[in-house]
Amino acid sequence: MKHFEVKANLRTDLGKKATKAIRKADNVPCVIYGREEVVHFYTSKSAVRKLIYTPEVMFADINIDGKVKYAMTKDIQFHPVSDEILHIDFYEVDNKKPITIQIPIIIEGDSPGVRAGGKLKLNNRKITVRAIMENVPDGFSIDISKLNIGDAIKVKELKSDKLEFVDPKSKVVVMVTTARSATAEEEAEDAAEAEKEAEKEAGEGETDKTDEETTK
């Protein structure tokens, strides 16, 4: 998996005034939760922009005043209006111990079921794996060249010498459905979504009615 270097500075003042000054200088206050300590630091917005705004999964090599810590992004806080990055939480990674992480699924091959008119359905774009940092790949490839209509690949069928698959063994990763069943499923999902929206609007209507009665 790719590594992205983040150059940072250690924070000594953790007060609100100092935090405001950090943000005003176009920096982002951050914290890394380590195995033995919690470290507060800050870095420029430009230094983490590529790490945050990317579909790729990357490790962060955080260089704090010359000392490098390997980490994963744990949580990001955004401003509710401007969408600016307000704060980032990182989790320190031990490069000799297994970690649990989600990586993208890469589909390879040409499915005979799809050629026959079926529809390929990928239930999730990522899969959860466990491995030491150096063995975590950019993505996990799944070959669909033997999938006919009605066939599926489950987690229990996935093989890797360096990865442990954490998701339930019976979970379907990818399958080929008939065009008719795929359409029916989409219609059912749309109907369920419409029902939820109707219930929400009905609830809002009741609230408005109650407010009106209270006003009277």
C-alpha positions in Angstrom: 0.0 0.0 0.0 1.1 3.5 -0.7 2.7 5.7 1.9 2.2 9.5 2.1 4.6 11.7 4.1 3.1 14.4 6.3 5.6 16.9 7.7 4.4 18.2 11.0 5.3 20.2 14.1 4.7 19.2 17.8 2.1 21.2 19.7 3.1 22.4 23.2 0.1 24.7 23.8 -3.2 22.8 23.6 -5.5 25.7 24.6 -8.4 27.0 22.5 -6.5 30.2 21.7 -3.6 28.3 20.3 -5.9 26.0 18.3 -7.6 29.1 16.8 -4.2 30.5 15.9 -3.1 27.2 14.2 -6.2 27.2 12.0 -5.9 30.9 11.2 -2.4 30.2 9.9 -3.9 27.7 7.4 -2.8 24.7 9.5 -4.7 21.7 10.8 -4.5 20.6 14.5 -4.1 16.8 14.7 -3.5 14.1 17.3 -2.0 10.6 16.9 -3.1 7.9 19.3 -0.1 5.8 19.8 0.7 2.5 21.5 2.2 4.2 24.5 1.4 7.9 24.1 -0.9 10.5 22.6 0.9 13.1 20.5 -0.6 16.4 19.5 0.8 18.2 16.5 -0.2 20.4 13.6 0.5 20.4 9.9 -0.5 22.6 6.9 -3.7 22.0 5.0 -1.8 21.5 1.8 0.3 18.7 3.4 -2.8 16.5 4.1 -5.0 17.5 1.2 -3.9 14.7 -1.0 -4.1 12.2 1.9 -7.7 13.2 2.6 -9.2 13.9 -0.8 -8.4 10.6 -2.5 -10.2 7.4 -3.2 -7.0 5.5 -2.4 -6.2 4.0 0.9 -2.8 5.2 2.1 -0.6 5.0 5.2 0.5 8.3 6.6 4.2 8.6 7.5 4.0 11.5 10.0 7.3 13.3 10.4 7.0 15.3 13.7 10.1 17.4 14.0 12.2 14.6 12.5 10.6 11.7 14.3 8.5 9.5 12.0 5.4 7.6 13.1 3.4 5.3 10.8 -0.3 5.9 11.1 -3.8 5.5 9.6 -6.5 8.1 9.4 -9.0 7.5 12.2 -11.4 10.5 12.1 -11.6 13.8 10.3 -13.7 16.7 11.4 -15.0 19.2 8.8 -16.6 22.6 9.2 -20.4 22.2 8.7 -20.6 25.1 6.3 -17.3 25.7 4.6 -16.2 22.0 4.6 -12.8 23.0 5.7 -10.7 20.4 7.6 -10.9 21.3 11.3 -9.1 18.4 13.0 -7.7 15.0 12.2 -7.2 12.0 14.4 -4.6 9.4 13.5 -4.0 5.9 14.9 -0.3 4.8 15.1 0.6 1.6 13.4 3.2 -0.9 14.6 4.9 -2.1 11.4 5.6 -5.5 13.0 2.0 -6.3 14.2 -1.1 -7.1 12.2 -3.6 -4.3 11.6 -7.2 -4.4 10.4 -8.0 -2.2 7.4 -10.4 -1.9 4.5 -8.9 -2.1 1.0 -10.5 -1.7 -2.4 -11.8 -4.6 -4.4 -10.5 -4.9 -8.0 -12.6 -6.8 -10.5 -10.7 -8.8 -13.1 -11.8 -11.0 -16.0 -14.8 -11.2 -18.3 -17.9 -12.9 -16.8 -19.8 -15.3 -19.2 -22.9 -14.5 -17.2 -22.6 -10.8 -18.0 -22.0 -11.6 -21.6 -25.2 -13.6 -21.6 -27.2 -10.6 -20.4 -26.7 -10.8 -16.6 -25.7 -8.0 -14.4 -22.6 -7.9 -12.2 -23.3 -6.8 -8.6 -20.5 -5.8 -6.3 -22.0 -5.6 -2.8 -19.1 -3.6 -1.4 -16.3 -1.6 -3.0 -13.9 -2.5 -0.1 -13.1 -5.6 1.9 -11.8 -5.8 5.4 -8.5 -7.6 5.9 -5.9 -8.1 8.6 -2.2 -8.2 7.9 1.1 -6.5 8.9 1.6 -3.1 7.2 4.2 -4.1 4.6 1.8 -6.9 3.3 -1.2 -4.7 2.9 -1.8 -4.3 -0.9 -3.4 -1.3 -2.8 -6.4 -3.5 -3.5 -7.5 -7.2 -3.7 -8.2 -8.7 -7.1 -11.1 -11.0 -7.7 -11.4 -12.9 -11.0 -15.0 -13.2 -12.3 -14.1 -15.0 -15.5 -16.0 -18.2 -14.3 -19.1 -16.5 -13.1 -22.3 -17.5 -14.9 -25.8 -16.0 -14.1 -26.7 -16.9 -10.6 -23.1 -17.5 -9.5 -21.5 -15.7 -6.6 -18.1 -15.4 -4.9 -18.2 -15.4 -1.1 -15.5 -14.3 1.4 -14.8 -18.0 2.3 -13.7 -18.5 -1.3 -11.0 -15.8 -1.3 -7.4 -16.9 -1.0 -4.3 -15.1 0.1 -1.0 -16.1 1.7 -0.5 -12.8 3.4 -4.0 -11.6 4.2 -6.7 -12.7 6.7 -10.2 -11.9 5.6 -12.2 -10.4 8.5 -15.7 -10.2 7.0 -18.1 -13.1 7.6 -17.3 -16.1 5.6 -20.8 -16.4 4.2 -20.8 -12.8 2.9 -21.3 -12.4 -0.8 -18.6 -10.2 -2.3 -19.7 -10.2 -6.0 -22.4 -12.0 -8.0 -24.1 -12.1 -11.4 -27.8 -11.7 -11.3 -30.4 -11.9 -14.1 -31.3 -8.5 -15.6 -34.9 -9.1 -14.3 -33.9 -9.8 -10.7 -31.5 -6.9 -10.7 -34.3 -4.6 -11.9 -36.7 -5.9 -9.3 -34.1 -5.4 -6.6 -33.5 -1.8 -7.7 -37.3 -1.2 -7.7 -37.6 -2.6 -4.2 -34.8 -0.4 -3.0 -36.4 2.6 -4.6 -39.7 1.7 -3.0 -38.1 1.3 0.4 -36.4 4.7 0.1 -39.7 6.3 -1.0 -41.4 4.8 2.0 -38.8 6.2 4.4 -39.1 9.7 2.8 -42.9 9.5 3.1 -42.6 8.6 6.8 -40.2 11.4 7.4 -42.5 13.9 5.7 -45.5 12.6 7.7 -43.5 13.1 10.9 -42.6 16.6 9.9 -46.2 17.3 9.1 -47.3 16.1 12.6 -44.7 18.4 14.2 -45.9 21.4 12.2 -49.5 20.6 13.2 -48.6 20.3 16.9 -46.7 23.6 16.7 -49.7 25.3 15.1 -52.1 24.0 17.8 -49.7 25.1 20.5 -49.6 28.6 18.9 -53.4 28.8 19.0 
